[in-house]
Every structure is written in C-alpha cells, then in structure tokens.
Amino acid sequence: MTIRRRDFLKATGAATLSAGFPRLARGADNASVYDIERFGDARILHITDTHAQLRPVFFREPSVNLGIGAMAGNPPHLVGKAFLDRFGIRPDSADAYAFTCLEFEKAAGRFGKLGGFAHLKTLIDRLRGDVGINRSMLLDGGDLWQGTGLSNEMQGADMVEAANLLGIEAMTGHWEFTYGEKALRDNLARFKGEFLAQNVFLTEEAAFNDAKAFDPASGRVFKPNIIKEIGGYRIAVIGQAFPYVPIAHPKRFTPDWKFGIRDEELQKLVDGLRGKDKVDAVILLSHNGMDVDLKLASRVTGIDVILGGHTHDAVPQPIAVRNAGGVTLVTNAGSNGKFLGVLDLDLSKGKVADVRYRLLPVFSELLKPDAAMAAQIDKTRGAQAMAWSEKIGTADRLLYRRGNFSGTMDLLICDALREELDAEIALSPGFRWGTTALAGQPLTMEDVLAQTAVTYPATYVQRMTGGQIKDILEDVCDNLFNADPYYQQGGDMVRTGGLLYTCAPAESVGHRISDLKLESGHRLEAGKHYKVAGWASVNEQTGAPVWDVVAKHLRSGKPPNRQPSGVTIKGVDDNPGIAGQG
C-alpha cells in the first residue's frame, strides 16, 4: 500500500487547547504531522484501550454513538459530519479518517493502518525527547492486556513486556482483572511501572481473613496514586479502575474485591494531595468511560485533568467541566493504539496555569517502527503467529464491530452461533474492542480471536421465553442509555441474530424495546420458549469456545447471511450521534 505523505500534511495538524478553551483549528501542517512546539513545564503522554493490539490495525469508528438527555449532541456523542463540524476537521482528510467512519474503506486505502507498538514507541520516544530528560511521563488507562488470542493465551504477560519496553510508568485496569488475582499479581510483579486503583477495596470477608492489600487499614487493594516530580514540580496521578468489574464480568474472577466509582474517597484523596502533599497538579487516570468522567468532574473538585478511557471515544479536544472548585478538563483517547494523547502543562505559578492538548492519530505509514520493539513483538508472537495465520475464510464485506446497535462482524458471529448450534436466535455481547477487516481480506484464526478472546468464551444454548429475551434487551439498553451516567457501564447494545426489534433510546427504563419479531416475521410471544445461542455469559457455561464455533462456520464455506442489523431506531432523528444504522 502506497501512502502519499502530502495527504497527511495537507490536513493533519496538532489540535491545541489554551486557557480560553477556543474552538479547534485543524489545518495544514507545513513541517510535520508530529512536530509539536514545546510548551510549559511537563508533558504527559496517554494511551488507553489498546486491547493488546501490538501491530497496526484498521478500526472503523462508529456511525451510531447516541447521547440521550443532557448528553445529546455533546461530545463524545457525535459522529460523522457532526463530529467534523464540532472539531473543525476537514472532510476527506487524514483526521477525518482517523476520527470518523466517513468513507472508511476509501480512506483506509489512502491512509493505511494506525497504531502498532513499534510505531507508538518511535512516536513516544520522539515526543519525550523533544521536551528533555525527566520532563515527561507515559500513562496507560487500562485494557492493555486483553483483546487478542496471544494475550488470552499468555494471560497478559506479552503486554507486560511490551509495556516495559514502551516505558509506561503507571496504569489502571479493567479487562486485566478478568485473568484473576493470581495472574494479575504475577504480571504486576514483572511490570516496571505502577498499577493504580483508588476505587478497589477488600470485601468485609476478605479483610477479616487478612487478604492481601496495599493498605490493610483502609482495605484498599492497590496503590491509589503516585507523585512524580517533573521539572521541579510535583504531579499527582490517581488511578481509577473500571468501577463495575464484578457486574460486567463473572464475579469469580475477583471474589475478594469490591469496586465502584467511590467519588467520596476520591475527593478525600485529592484533598490530601492538595493539602498535606502540596502537589502542583492532579491528574486522574480513569477507566470510568467519558460520560461517567464528565459527571465525576462536576462533583469532585481539585482534579486538573481526567485522562479517560473505557468507552473508546476519540475526542480531539478536552471538555471543560466547571465545579465548585474551578474547572476540570475531561479527555478520552480512543482505542486499539490508534491515538496518543499529549498533555503539556504550564506549572509556572505552582499550579496548572495553562495547558496544550493534542490527540494524535498514530499513522503507522508515517512512523518508522522501533527496531527493539519490533523484535520483541516478533519474538513474543513466535509460534502462535504461525499457528493462527492459516486462512479460514474471506471478509465478504467490511467487517466492523463498533456502534451502539450492531456491526457486521457481530452479525457474522451471530450467524455462526445460529448455524452451528442450531438456534433460532443468537445473542452476542456488545463489546467495543475488536479490529476491522476490509472487504476481500483473508480471515485467519488470529482475526477471529481478535473479536472473541476472553477468559469466559464458552458458548451456550438454552430455552428462553420471549418475555425473558425482551427483559435482556431492556436491561442492556438501560445500561447504555440511562440518563444518569453513573448507571452506565459502557459497551454497546447486545447484538441479535434472527431477531428484529424497535428501540427508542430516549424512553424510560422498560419501555425502550418493542415490536420484537423473528426473522420470519412472526411476532415474539412473551410466554413462548425459543432456542437461543450465545457466549460470554457471566454464569459458567460448558459449551465450545466461541472462536471454535466461528472458525468452524468460516471453514465450512457456507454463503454469508446478509441479514440487516435487525434494529429500527426510533425517536432520535435529529440526534447528531447517528449517521446510519450500526
């Protein structure tokens, strides 16, 4: 693939934010895409939600990312042209390709893949070198260890080595917890940085039994924060792990720990850092999700910037949230290694006087891969890469996942579940990780695992009534569209195969899902039982791993089921978070 450098230089510039929070102006950069003027006293680099993607990827941003109520029309709930208009990005540009789904396939051929740890390493080293020794810090917002077959096989150990070589100094977690406590602690023993989580505590029973904790007196399981001196200034970084781990995943992985947002404990921690510890800046390294972070920023005072993750929202400009103590800036840095957040702080007055922020797309074609990281990746992938490289199918169309209601990759998984497990209906979780395959691309086992590699992959087949199926859809829909962000857990709507329905996201709980029909057109009856297949249940199952089911389906060579998403969205016609069904 030949990439024309002028395509990038014509349209990709450094987005900045000054004290006045002006609208972004992203225009031509006559020097280099990654030439950033030095500013301030400290540079904080931020990646999040890489989901173990060591190599460059294609990843299509959503065409549906709806905000409801007060969140409607506000970042991160903008897609397509509305996104470009809000952030001043020119259509048909490199930035438009990186940040939106517009003309994705055409732009993918023009601009290529993004991310890759060898390319990230080159960019990070350059940006750290630009500001001088000991004047920068690299942070990871979590979901670093999970998302590929290799990481699932190695329980995240491959990513620990990559993180050490990349130079990550602190991280927090989410999917990391699904490997269980022993694997988590084994990995952390090898990790050269700090694992931070102010919001994870021992259960009462675990505390009574003297379970391991960073602070037994409080029951806090992990170190809550670090303080790093940069350029003579003290910068505090607090970790905020995903608050809903035992709800979103099987509780058996973390039986001794309780999570939560815990903004009261967070406020006490911030107050102590500002008071007793006399820090000059407070950064929250968060895996809450952006809507949750926006609410938290309005409630907790004393945080200068929230470097956010979890919801995979790539937002070029921080959102300024006013609270009783001043202003907190809220960011979210995308996913899959596509972006690197660059936060420059002016601390000359002993506090954050001014900032510059840029969310840089990591165009792999513009960055020479770091030799040491490339060698490490090749060594780690080793025999597994060969074992999973066999072609088992071909992408018959653009296969993507991300979107509030459906994705063509999820429809393929649902098709496989129904066909191979002889079910009327398939349910597949609305995970936001998983890469994109271009039409005509060969599909390998490695590609399948990039969509399915979890520690609870067992498939199931069970009888469910129409009423139970509706209740499941209503419950997941409320998690996605609850007007109170603190009741949102991230992820997208459960995907369905063989089932059509109407969704009204703006309605109240229990009244969003209607007009449920089988693919045949027959209405779903509340009291009638249906054969349903699925995977990734929080309850233990004994079926075959989902990746084997999907691989078997692809190898069979059966023609693809080109069913539509099956969802009719109602009541959001003017919402700028929708640019099409998906």
N, C-alpha and C positions, 0 to 999 in steps of 0.2 A: 504494500500500500504506500503510495507516494503522497506525502503531506506537503502542501505548499506553505512555506513559512509565512509568506505575506498574508495568507488567510488569517493567521493568528494576529499578526502585528497590526492589521487594519482595524481590528475590532476588539481586542482583548487588552484591557488596561487594569490598573490597580484601583480597586474601589477603596475610598477613604471615608473616614468619619471624623469630623472635627468637633470641637466643643459645642458648636452651634447645631449639630446634627443636620446638616444640609442634605438635600436630595443627592443621590449619587450621580456622577457623570462618568460613564464608562465609555471612553472613546479611543482614538488611535494612540498607540504607544510607539513612538519613533525609535526607542532604544531597544528594549527587550521586554518580553512578557513578564519576566521575573526580576527586572531591575526595580528595586523598591528604595526610595530615598530613606536614608536613616532618619529616625525621629525619636526623640525622647531618651529615656534612660534605661529602659528594659524592654526586651522583645519576648513575648510568649507565643510559642507555636503550638497549634492544637489540631489533632486528628481525632476522629471518633468513628465508631461503627464500621471499621474496615472489614469486619467479618472474615478475617483470616485470608483475604484475597492478596496473596503475595505477588501475583502477576497482574499486569494491566488488564482491564475489563471494559466491556460495553455495559452500560447501565442506563436504562431509559427512565427519566424522571416521570412522575405521574401526570396523567391528564385529568384525574379527579383527586382533589385534596380539599375537601369541603370544610369550611368553618361554619359553625352554627351559632346563632345568637350574637353575642358581643364579638365573637371571633370571626364572623362572616366578613369577608373582604379584607381581612388583615393578615399580614404575614404570620405564620407560614402558609396560610390557606389561599394561595394564589397560584394559578397555573397558566401556561401558555402565554398568550399576548398580554393578559392582565399582569403577569409576573414581569414581563419585559418592560411594560409601561411603568410599573411601580418602581423598578430599579434602574430605569434609564438604559436598558440594554438593547442594542440594535438587532433587529431580526436578521437572520441569515449570517450570524456571526459565530465565532468560536464560543463566546459566552452563552449565546442563545442555545447552542448545542449542549453545553455542559449543564446548564441550569434548568432547561425545559425539555419537553417531549416533542417540540415542534419539528416536523420533517426529520424525525430522528434517523431513519435509515439513510436518507440522502446525506445528512450531516455526518453520520458515522463513517461513510466512505470518504468524506472530505477531511475530517479531523482525527479520525482514528480512536484508539482506546485511551482510557485515562487510568491513572493510578499506577500501582506496582511498587513494591517496597524498594527495589533497586533505584527506581526513578525518584521516589519520595526521599530516599537517602541523599541523593545528589542535590535535590532542591533544599532540603533541610540544612545540610551542611553549608550550602551557599548562603542561605539566609542567616544562619548563625554566624558564619564568618564575616558577613557584612557589618555586623554590629560589634564584633570583637569578642575576645575571650571573656567568659564569665558574665556576659551581659544578656543571656537568653536562657530559655527553659522550654523543654518539649514535654507536652502533656497529652495523654490519651484518655478519651472519655468513655471507654468501655466497649464491649462487644468486639474485642480484639482477637480473642482466642477461638471463636466459633464461626462456622459458615462454610467449611469445605470438608471433603472426605478426609483429607490429610490431618486436619486439626481434630476431627472427630476420632480418628484412629489413634492419634498421639495425645489426646485429651489436652490439647492446647500447648504442649511442650514445644512444638515447632515455632509457635508465635512468640514464646518467651525468648528464644534465641534471636529471632528477628527483632523483637522489641529492644533487646540489649544492644544489638548492633546499630539499630536506628538511634539509640540514645534517649529513649523515653525515661523521664525522671519521676513521673508519677502517673498513676492511672486509677480509675474506678471500675466498677463491673456491673454486668447483667448476666449474659449467657455464660460467662465464666463460672457462675455458681452452679450451672447445670451439670458440671463434671463431678460435683460432690465435694465435700470438705477435704478429703484426703488429697485428691488430685489438685484441688485449688491450692492447698498449702504446699504441696510438693513443687508446684510451679512457682509459687511466690518465693520459695526458698532459693530458686535459681534466678529469679528476676532481680536485676540490679537497681531498679527503681523502687518506689514506694507504692503500695496499694492502699488507697484512701477510701474510707466509707464512714462518715459520721452517723449514718442512719441505720446501722445494723447492730442489733443487741442480742444478747443471750435470752432465750426463753427462761421463765422462772425455774423450770425443772432443770434446765442445763446449768443455770447459775448455781442452783442448790448442789448439783453434782460436780461443781468446780470445773466445768468445761473450759477449754482454752479461750482466753480473751485478751485483747490488748490492754484493757483496763478492767480488771475483775471487780473493782469497787462500783463502777457505773454499769458494768455488763457490756460495755462497748467492745465489739469483737475485733475491729480493725482500728488502726491509727486514723484519727479523724482528719488530720491536716499536717502540712509541713510549712515551715517558714524558710524561705531561701533569700539570701542576701545577693542582690544584683546591683552593681554599680554604687554600692554604699547604701542601698535602700532595702527595706525588709518587705518581702512579698509573701503573703499567706495564701496557700492553696488548700481549699477544703474539698474533700471528696463526697459526692452524693451518689450512692449506688441506686440502681433501679429499685423503686420503693415496693414493687408488687411481686417480687420473685416467687414467694410460696403460693400465690394465687394464679399467676400466669403459667407456672411450671409445676411439675409434680413436687409436692412438699417433701417427699422422701429424700430429695437431694440436699435440703437444708433443714433438717428436723430440729436442730438446736438453736436456730436463729430466727429472729423476727425483724421485719423490715418496716417500711413506712416513710412518708415524707419527713415527718418529725421537724416541722419548722420551728417549734418552740426550742428544742435542743439546739437547732442550728442558730437561732438568734442568740442564745447564751454563749455559744462558741464564738460567734462573730464579735459579740460584746467583749469577751475576754481577750481576743486577738487585738481589738482596737484599744482596749484599756491597758491591762497588765502587760501584754506583749508588745504594745506600741508599734504595730506594723504600719507600713505606709500604703499598702494596698491589699485588698481581699478579693481573691478570685474563687468562684465556686465552679469546680469541675463536676458537671452534672450529667446524670443519665436519667433524668426525670422525663424528658420529652419537652418540646418547646412550649406547648400550651400550659403545662404544669409550671415550667420555669417562669413564664410571664406572670402567673398568679402568685407564685412564691416571691417574685421580685417586688410585688406590690405589698407584701406582708412582712418581709424580713428586711430590716434596714442595715446599712453598713457594708453591703456587698457592692463592690465596684462593677464587676463584670461576671456574668454567668456564661461559661463556655459549655454549651449544651449539646446533647446527643439524644439517642434512642429513637426519635421519630424520623430520622434520616432526612430531615428538611435541610436543604442547602439554601441558606438565606444570606445574600451578599452584604447586607447592612444590618448592624445590630439594632434592636428595637429598644428605645429608651423608655423605661418604666419609672414613673415618679412614685415615691413612697414617703412616709413620714420623715425619713432621714435624708432625702435627696433624690438621686437618680441612680438606677441600676441598669446597665446595658445587658441585653439578653441576645445571645447568638445561638446558632445551630449550624453544624459544619458538615452536613451531608453524610455520605456513606461510601463504603467499598474502596476507600483510598482515593476517591475522585478529587478530593479537596484538601487543602491545607489552610487553616486559619492562621492569620498573622496579626497579633495584637501588640502594638507598640504603645508604651505608657510614658507619659511625661510626669515624673515624680519630683520635679524640681522644688516644689513647695511643701514637700513632706507628705503629700497626698496625690491622688490622681487628678492632675490639673487639666490634662488633655489626653486624647487617645487618637490613634490611627488604626483602623481595622480593615483588613482585606481578606476575602475568602478566595483563594487562588485555585482555579482548576488545575489539576496535575496532568497536563497533556504529555503523555509518555513519548510522543514523537519529538518533542522539543527538549527532552532531558536525557542526557547520556546516562545509562544505568551505572550505578556504582559497582565497581568490579567485585569488591568484597561481599556486598550484599547479594549480587547475582550468583556468586559462587556458593554462598550459604544457602540460597534458595534451591539451587540445583542439587546440592548435597542432601538437603532435607527431603526434597521431593523424591529423589532416588528411584528405588524400585517401584514405589507406589505409582509414580507418574507413568511408568511403562505399563503397569498392570491395569490402569484405568484409562489408557489412551486409545483403546480399540473403538472404532466407530460402531455404534449400535443403532444409529438412526440419523435422520436429517431433519433440520428445522424446516417445516413446510411453510412457515410464515415467520414474522418477527415474534419471538417468544420472550415475553417480559412478565414481570410479576407486579411491580409497584403500582398501586392505585387503590382507592378506597373500596371498590366493589369487586373488581375482577382483574385478571391478567391472563394472557394467552398461555403462559407457562402453567398457571394454575388449572386452566381448562384441560391442558394435556394431562396433568396429574389426576384430575377428576375422571377423565376419560379412561385412564389406565385402571383406576380403582373400580370403576363400574364394570369394565370389560373383564378384567382378570379375576375379580371377586364376585362377579355375577350379582351385582346390586342394582336396584332401581335408582338410588340416589347416592351421590358421593358428597362428602363434606371434607374440605381441606382448609387448614388454618391460614389466616391472612397475614402470614409472616411478611415483613418488608425487606428481608435480605434475599439474596439470590440474584445472579447476574442475568444479562440479556443475551440472547442468541439471535443473530441476523438470519433472515430467510436464506435457505440454502446451505447454512453452516452445518458441518457434520456434528453430530451429538455423540459424546463419549460418556462413559460411566463417571468420569470426573465432572462433567457438566450436570449430570443427574444429581450427584452428591452435592453440588453447589446449591441445589434447590431443596435438599432433603436431609442434610447431615445434622441430625440431632441425637441426643442420648436417649430419647424415647421414641424411636421410629416405628414401633410395631403398628401394623395395620389391624383393623377390626371390622367385623361385620355383625350388626345387631339389628333387632327389630325395634323400630321407633314409631310411635303414633304421630299422626300429622300435627297434633297439639304439641307434642314434645319437640318436633322439628321447628315449629314456629317459635316456641319458647327459646330455643337455642339461638335462632336468628335475632330475636328481640334482645336477648341478653348481650350478645356480641355488639349489636347495633348501639345499645345504650353505652357500652364501654367506649365506643368510637365517637358518639355524638352527644354525650351528656353535656349539658350546658355548664356544669361545674368541672373545670379541668382536673380537679383533684380526684374525680371519679373516672378519669380516662386512664387506661393502662397502655395505650399505644397499640401498634399493629393495625391491620385493616380488617374489613368485613370477612367473615368466613366465606370461603368460595364454595359454590354449589355446582354439582353436575346432575343433569336430569331433572332439575327443579327450576321453575321460573317464579319470580315474585316481584312485588312492587315495594319500594322503600321510600318513606317520607322522612328524611333525616331530621327535619325541624319539628316533628310531632313529639309528644311526650312519651315517656317510657311505657312500653306495652302497646303502643298504638302506631308504631312506625312500619310494621310489616303487614302486608295484606296481599290478597289475590294470589295465593300460592297455588301453583299448578305443576303437574308432572309434565315432562317433555311432550307427552302425548296430547296434552291439552286438557286432561281431566283434572278437576279441582282436587287439591289435597284435602282429605277429610280428617277432621280433628280426632275422631275416635278410631280410625282405621290404622292398621300397622303396615309399615313399609320396610323393605330391606335396605339398610343404609351402610355404606362403607366409609371408612375414614382412617385417619392416622394422627399421631402426636397427641393422644389423649393424656390428660393428667392422671387418669386411672391406669394402672398397669394392664397391659394387653399382651397377648401371646402370638399374634399374627406375624407374618413375614415382614421384614423391614420394608418400608415404603420404597426405598431405592431399588430393591429387587423387583418389586411389583411394576414399577415404572420401566425399568430396564427390560423386563420380560415383554412388556407391551410394545416397546420400541423395536425390540428384536423380531417380534412377530411380523413386522412389515404390514400390519393392518392399516387401511386408509385412515387418516385422521378424522376425528369427529369435529367438524367445523361449526359446532353449536355456538350461538352467541353467548354473551355473559349470563343471560337469563335474568337480568335485573333491570327493572324500569324505575328510574329515579324521579320522584315527584316533589314539587314544591321548591325547587332550587334553580329555576330557570335563569334568574338574574345573578346567581352567585358566581363570582369570579374564580371560585375554586373548582369549576367544572369546565372542561373544554371538550368533553366527549364521554362516552361510556367507558369505564375502566377504573 
